[in-house]
Amino acid sequence: MFEEPFKLRINETSYNVEPPSLFVSNKPARDILSDVSNSVTKLYHDLRLNQHVLYRERELENQLTFLRESVQPLNEVHHQLSNKAIRRLKWFVN
């Protein structure tokens, strides 16, 4: 699948990726998996994905705070209308 060069876009940045050619290795599978794990860890570090995740979390928290503040007056009106409806229902039943 990734035998030809391709462009990778992460965090609004594009990267030109040239995959290594396939080769036969004498390394045990465990060492190959360890190398892959180390490469992925280095990629995460080099692309600053942790910083991007933290930035997105802060952005989402700010949006959530804004939405909570926007909904608060509506919740108060809902509560007032609900109380008014209960009072009228009690008056009607009596």
N, C-alpha and C positions, 0 to 999 in steps of 0.2 A: 504494500500500500504506500509506504513512504520511501520508495526507492528513488524518486526524483525530487529535486529541490522544490520547496514550497515556501509560502509566506505565512507566518504565524502572527496573528494580531491579538495582543493582550494589553489591557490597561491603556487603550488609545495609542499604542505603539506597535509598529509593524517590525517583524524580524524576518530576515531571509535565512531559511534553514536548509542546510545541505546535509542530508542524512549520510552516515558512514556507509561504505559499501559492506555488503554481507561477507563474512569471513568464517572460516572454520577455526574454532578455538580448541586448544588442548586443556583449557581451564575447566574445572568441575562446575556444574550448574550452580552450585551454591555461590561460588566466586563471581560468576557472571551476574547472578541476581543481586549480589552485593554491589557490584559495579553499577548496575542499572539504578539501584536504590540511591547510591551516592550521586549519580548524575541527576536524578530527579530532584534530590535535595538541593544540589547546587543550582539547578535551573530555577527552583522556587526562590532561592536566595537572590540569584542574579536578576530575576525579573521583579523582585520586590513585591511578591504576591501577598505577603503578610501585611505590608503597609497598605496595599490596595484594599485588602479585606477590612482592616481597621478603619480606613477612610470610608468605605461603604457602610460599615456598622454605624459610625458616627452620623453619616448622612441620613441613614434610615431612622436612627434615634431622634434626630432633629425633626424629621417628617412626622414621626409618631407623636412627638411632643406638640407639634403644631396642630395635628388632627385632634388630639385630646383637648387642647385649648379651644378649638373650634366647636367641638361637640358639647362642651360643658354647658354653655347657655341653653342649648337645645334640651339637654337632660333636665335642666332646672324647669324649663317650660313644660316638659313632659310630666315631671313630678307635680307641678302646680295643677295642671289639667287633670291629672289622675286623682289628686285629692279633691278637686272641685267636683268631679264626676261621682266620687264616692259619697261626698256630702249630699249631692242632689239625689242620688239613689236612696240614701237613708231617709231623706226628707220625703221622697215619693212613697217609699214603703210604709212609713209611719202614717 
